[in-house]
Amino acid sequence: MTSHRIPAGPAGRAMLVSRGAVIVTAMMFGLTYSLSAALIALDLAGRDLDPALIGANAAMHALGVLAMAFLLPRVVTRFGVRPMVIGALVLAAAILAAFPITPVWSWFLLRILLGAASETLFVLSETWTNALSTEATRARWMAAYTAALSVGFALGPLLLAWIGSDGAGAYLAGAAIALAAAAFIAAPGIVAPRFERPSSRGPLYFMRLAPVAIAAIMLNAALETSGLSFLAIYATGLGWTETGATSLMSCMMIGAIVLQLPIGWLGDKMDRMMLVRLLALAAGIGALLWPLVLASEIATYALLFVWGGAFVGVYTVMLAVVGSRFQGAELVGIYAVMGLMWGVGALLGPVIAGAAMDATSHGLAFFAAAACFVFVAATLRRRGRAGTA
């Protein structure tokens, strides 16, 4: 196991400010990421590009993520967490500013670079937050991180709607936000971990090292993307208006944000793997209740609020579990693979959920419940195996 260490003697105030800086930076980049993903797609569609080419351009992001999943554990000890985070933010700003002034064919390369910057930021901000946390408060700080990131993701489309997708304004706004985050991290007094030894291991090694964590992130991605893709369609098929069905997604995401803090508090008061199983079990049972409660507006909103918090809570608490068991470049490697496998879950979830909805009107609910129960069963099978998470 590799290790990380915090520079000697940081005051409590410096630690608190550093945690806050990393968490706020994660929120700001979450905003920039969600803004840019929608903006680029709309811009390409406005240029009359074929939908297949728009999809291929979006897929370039995954190539950047894959590259960094291999590189980060190897290079983070050489360059350091703080310089790499600042560099990734500056790179993201430069890329966003370049989109309006470069030919469309070059956007494929820009998306690869943007994916690499995104993976660097997500992985190292998670690692940084974990390194600044004590074992007694680790779950609470990871919950604050997850909630802030989710807030950023939610704000991106709202900012795009306000600015509009015409011209370079939205791109420059995203670049300015990324530069502001870089300045925040570069401020004096910010404490960052230092890793002592690199890891030469590849993603497959880290998948074997933390299979439950990989399953948790795939579950989170599958449920989130399936819910956002099909929940409104599911509800309208059962008689909800389009406006009401859309508001269900907002309710789900608000629950995913608000409930992370109490879930993090629980994660510091009880066995974390037990909490992970309970949250997944609650999400599975909640999904089975959808067909029963959708006839009642109040019951549906209440259930989806809790359900959103529960399934995202699985990811939040699992970040703390991994952070308490692994350190240094190994932790970077596991978090990097978790980011990579989020994309796999996000790809498979809507495909399977769509097939389930073709088979039955309640296919989305049955898919979500089955995914949660399979995950719980998988964690129980691995219970008691040393060295895994």
C-alpha positions in Angstrom: 0.0 0.0 0.0 1.4 3.4 -1.0 0.9 6.3 1.3 0.2 10.0 1.3 1.1 12.7 3.8 0.1 16.2 4.6 2.8 18.8 5.1 3.8 19.1 8.7 2.1 21.6 11.0 -1.0 22.9 9.1 -3.3 24.8 11.4 -6.9 23.7 11.8 -8.1 26.8 10.0 -5.8 26.1 7.1 -7.1 22.5 6.8 -10.7 23.8 6.9 -10.0 26.4 4.2 -8.2 23.8 2.1 -11.2 21.4 2.3 -13.6 24.2 1.4 -11.4 25.3 -1.5 -11.3 21.8 -3.0 -15.0 21.2 -2.5 -16.0 24.6 -4.0 -13.6 24.0 -6.9 -15.3 20.7 -7.6 -18.7 22.5 -7.7 -17.3 25.1 -10.1 -15.9 22.5 -12.4 -19.0 20.4 -12.2 -20.9 23.5 -13.4 -18.3 24.1 -16.2 -18.5 20.4 -17.3 -22.3 20.2 -17.5 -22.4 23.6 -19.3 -19.9 22.5 -21.9 -21.4 19.1 -22.6 -24.8 20.6 -23.5 -23.2 23.6 -25.2 -21.0 21.6 -27.6 -23.8 19.3 -28.6 -26.1 22.3 -29.3 -23.4 24.1 -31.2 -22.7 21.1 -33.4 -26.4 20.6 -34.1 -26.7 24.2 -35.0 -24.0 23.7 -37.6 -26.1 20.9 -39.2 -23.8 18.1 -38.3 -25.1 14.5 -38.5 -26.2 13.1 -35.1 -23.7 10.3 -35.5 -20.9 12.8 -35.8 -22.2 14.7 -32.7 -22.2 11.4 -30.8 -18.7 10.5 -32.0 -17.5 13.9 -30.8 -19.0 13.3 -27.4 -17.3 9.9 -27.3 -13.9 11.5 -27.6 -14.3 12.6 -24.0 -14.1 9.0 -22.9 -10.8 8.6 -24.7 -9.3 11.3 -22.6 -10.7 9.7 -19.4 -9.3 6.4 -20.4 -5.8 7.8 -21.0 -5.8 9.5 -17.6 -6.9 6.3 -15.9 -3.6 4.8 -17.0 -1.4 7.9 -16.4 -2.6 9.5 -13.1 -1.2 6.9 -10.7 2.1 7.1 -12.5 2.6 10.9 -12.7 0.8 12.3 -9.6 3.9 11.8 -7.4 6.1 13.6 -9.9 4.0 16.7 -10.4 2.0 16.9 -7.3 -1.8 17.1 -6.7 -2.1 20.9 -6.4 -0.1 21.7 -9.6 -1.9 19.1 -11.6 -5.3 20.4 -10.4 -4.4 23.9 -11.3 -2.9 22.8 -14.6 -6.1 20.8 -15.5 -8.3 23.8 -14.7 -6.2 26.1 -16.8 -6.1 23.6 -19.6 -9.9 23.2 -19.5 -10.3 27.0 -19.6 -8.0 27.2 -22.7 -9.9 24.4 -24.4 -13.3 26.0 -23.8 -12.0 29.3 -25.1 -10.6 27.6 -28.2 -13.9 26.0 -29.4 -15.4 29.1 -31.0 -12.2 30.0 -32.9 -11.1 26.6 -34.2 -12.5 24.5 -37.1 -15.0 21.8 -36.2 -12.7 19.0 -37.2 -10.3 20.0 -34.4 -13.1 19.7 -31.9 -12.5 16.0 -31.7 -9.0 16.5 -30.3 -10.3 19.3 -28.0 -12.8 16.8 -26.6 -10.1 14.3 -25.9 -8.1 16.9 -24.0 -11.2 18.1 -22.2 -11.9 14.5 -21.1 -8.3 14.2 -19.8 -8.7 17.5 -17.8 -12.0 16.4 -16.4 -10.7 13.0 -15.2 -7.7 14.7 -13.6 -9.9 17.1 -11.7 -12.5 14.6 -10.6 -10.0 12.0 -9.4 -7.5 14.4 -7.7 -10.3 16.5 -6.1 -11.7 13.3 -4.6 -8.3 12.1 -3.5 -7.5 15.6 -2.1 -10.7 15.8 -0.1 -10.1 12.3 1.3 -6.5 13.1 2.3 -7.6 16.2 4.2 -10.2 14.2 6.1 -9.8 12.3 9.4 -11.3 8.9 9.8 -13.9 10.3 12.2 -15.2 12.8 9.6 -14.3 11.2 6.3 -17.8 10.3 5.2 -19.1 13.8 6.0 -16.5 15.5 4.0 -17.0 13.1 1.0 -20.7 13.8 1.3 -20.1 17.5 1.2 -17.9 16.9 -1.9 -20.5 14.8 -3.7 -23.3 17.3 -2.9 -21.2 20.2 -4.1 -20.4 18.4 -7.4 -24.0 17.6 -7.9 -25.0 21.3 -7.4 -22.4 22.2 -10.0 -23.9 19.7 -12.5 -27.4 21.1 -11.9 -26.3 24.7 -12.3 -24.5 24.2 -15.7 -27.7 23.8 -17.8 -29.3 26.7 -15.9 -26.4 29.0 -16.8 -26.5 27.8 -20.4 -30.2 28.6 -20.6 -29.5 32.1 -19.2 -26.6 32.9 -21.5 -27.8 31.1 -24.6 -25.8 28.8 -26.9 -25.3 31.4 -29.7 -21.8 32.9 -30.1 -18.8 32.5 -27.8 -20.4 33.9 -24.6 -21.1 30.5 -23.0 -17.7 29.1 -23.9 -16.0 32.1 -22.4 -18.2 31.9 -19.3 -17.1 28.3 -18.7 -13.5 29.3 -19.2 -13.8 32.1 -16.7 -15.3 29.8 -14.1 -12.5 27.3 -14.6 -9.9 30.0 -14.2 -11.6 31.3 -11.1 -11.4 27.8 -9.7 -7.7 27.6 -10.5 -7.1 30.9 -8.8 -8.9 29.6 -5.7 -6.7 26.5 -5.5 -3.5 28.6 -6.1 -4.3 30.9 -3.2 -1.7 31.0 -0.4 -2.3 28.7 2.6 -4.0 25.9 0.7 -2.8 22.5 2.0 -2.3 19.6 -0.4 -1.2 15.9 0.1 2.1 14.7 -1.1 2.4 11.2 -2.4 5.6 9.3 -1.8 5.6 6.5 -4.4 4.0 6.2 -7.8 2.1 3.1 -9.0 2.9 1.4 -12.2 -0.3 -0.7 -12.1 -3.0 -0.5 -14.8 -6.8 -0.1 -14.4 -7.4 -3.9 -14.4 -5.3 -4.2 -11.2 -7.3 -1.5 -9.4 -10.6 -3.1 -10.6 -9.5 -6.3 -8.9 -8.3 -4.4 -5.8 -11.7 -2.7 -5.2 -14.4 -4.6 -7.0 -17.3 -3.4 -4.7 -16.3 0.2 -5.3 -16.4 -0.4 -9.0 -19.8 -2.0 -8.7 -21.1 0.9 -6.7 -20.0 3.5 -9.2 -21.6 1.5 -12.1 -24.8 1.2 -10.1 -24.8 5.0 -9.4 -24.2 5.8 -13.1 -26.7 3.3 -14.4 -29.5 4.6 -12.1 -28.7 8.2 -12.6 -28.6 8.1 -16.4 -31.6 5.8 -16.7 -33.6 8.0 -14.3 -32.8 11.2 -16.2 -33.4 9.5 -19.6 -36.6 7.6 -18.8 -38.3 8.8 -15.6 -40.3 11.5 -17.4 -41.3 9.1 -20.1 -42.3 6.5 -17.5 -44.5 9.0 -15.6 -46.2 10.4 -18.7 -47.1 6.9 -19.7 -48.9 6.5 -16.4 -50.9 9.7 -16.9 -48.7 12.5 -15.5 -48.5 15.7 -17.5 -45.2 16.5 -19.2 -44.5 19.4 -16.8 -45.2 17.2 -13.8 -43.1 14.3 -15.1 -40.2 16.7 -15.7 -40.4 18.0 -12.2 -40.0 14.5 -10.8 -36.4 14.5 -12.1 -35.7 17.8 -10.4 -37.1 16.3 -7.1 -34.9 13.3 -7.5 -31.8 15.4 -8.0 -32.6 17.7 -5.1 -32.9 14.7 -2.9 -29.6 13.5 -4.2 -28.0 16.7 -3.1 -29.7 17.5 0.2 -29.6 14.0 1.7 -25.9 13.5 1.2 -25.0 15.5 4.4 -27.1 13.4 6.8 -26.0 10.2 5.0 -22.4 11.3 5.5 -23.1 11.9 9.2 -24.4 8.3 9.4 -21.3 7.1 7.6 -19.2 8.4 10.4 -21.4 6.9 13.1 -21.8 3.3 11.9 -20.2 0.6 9.8 -19.9 2.1 6.3 -20.2 -1.1 4.3 -23.4 -1.9 6.3 -24.7 1.6 5.4 -23.8 1.0 1.7 -25.9 -2.1 1.7 -28.8 -0.5 3.5 -28.9 2.4 1.1 -28.8 0.1 -1.9 -31.5 -2.0 -0.3 -33.6 1.1 0.4 -33.2 2.2 -3.2 -34.2 -1.2 -4.5 -37.4 -1.3 -2.4 -38.2 2.3 -3.2 -38.0 1.5 -7.0 -40.5 -1.4 -6.4 -42.9 1.1 -4.8 -43.0 3.4 -7.8 -45.9 1.6 -9.5 -47.9 1.8 -6.3 -47.3 5.5 -5.4 -47.3 7.1 -8.8 -51.1 7.6 -8.5 -50.4 10.0 -5.6 -48.5 13.2 -6.4 -47.4 13.9 -2.8 -46.3 10.3 -2.2 -44.4 10.2 -5.5 -42.4 13.4 -4.8 -41.6 12.2 -1.3 -40.4 8.8 -2.5 -38.3 10.2 -5.3 -36.7 12.7 -3.0 -35.6 9.9 -0.6 -34.8 7.5 -3.5 -32.4 10.1 -5.1 -30.6 10.5 -1.9 -30.3 6.8 -1.3 -28.8 5.7 -4.6 -26.3 8.6 -4.7 -25.5 7.9 -1.0 -24.2 4.5 -2.1 -21.5 6.3 -4.1 -20.8 8.9 -1.4 -20.2 6.3 1.4 -18.2 4.1 -1.0 -15.8 6.9 -1.6 -15.2 7.1 2.2 -14.8 3.3 2.4 -12.2 3.3 -0.3 -10.5 6.3 1.2 -10.2 4.6 4.6 -8.6 1.5 3.2 -6.3 2.8 0.5 -3.8 5.7 0.3 -1.5 7.5 -2.1 -1.2 6.5 -5.7 -3.3 3.3 -5.1 -6.2 5.6 -4.0 -5.6 7.7 -7.1 -5.7 4.6 -9.3 -8.9 3.3 -7.7 -10.7 6.7 -8.0 -9.5 6.9 -11.6 -10.9 3.6 -12.5 -14.2 4.5 -10.7 -14.4 7.5 -13.0 -13.8 5.3 -16.0 -16.4 2.7 -15.0 -18.9 5.5 -14.4 -18.9 5.9 -18.1 -19.5 2.1 -18.6 -22.4 2.2 -16.2 -23.8 5.3 -17.9 -23.7 3.4 -21.2 -25.2 0.2 -20.1 -27.9 1.6 -17.7 -30.1 3.3 -20.3 -29.7 0.4 -22.8 -30.9 -2.2 -20.3 -33.6 0.1 -18.8 -34.9 0.9 -22.3 -35.2 -2.8 -23.1 -37.0 -3.3 -19.8 -39.5 -0.5 -20.6 -40.1 -2.2 -24.0 -41.0 -5.4 -22.2 -43.3 -3.9 -19.5 -44.8 -0.5 -18.6 -43.0 -0.6 -15.2 -39.7 -1.8 -16.7 -37.8 1.2 -15.4 -38.9 0.5 -11.8 -38.0 -3.2 -12.2 -34.6 -2.5 -13.7 -33.7 -0.1 -10.9 -34.8 -2.5 -8.2 -33.0 -5.5 -9.8 -29.7 -3.4 -10.2 -29.8 -2.5 -6.5 -30.6 -6.0 -5.3 -27.8 -7.5 -7.5 -25.4 -5.0 -6.0 -26.4 -5.9 -2.4 -26.0 -9.6 -3.2 -22.5 -8.9 -4.7 -21.4 -7.1 -1.6 -22.6 -9.9 0.7 -20.6 -12.4 -1.4 -17.4 -10.4 -0.9 -18.0 -9.7 2.8 -15.0 -10.9 4.9 -12.5 -11.0 2.0 -9.5 -9.0 3.3 -7.9 -6.3 1.1 -11.0 -5.6 -1.0 -13.5 -2.8 -1.0 
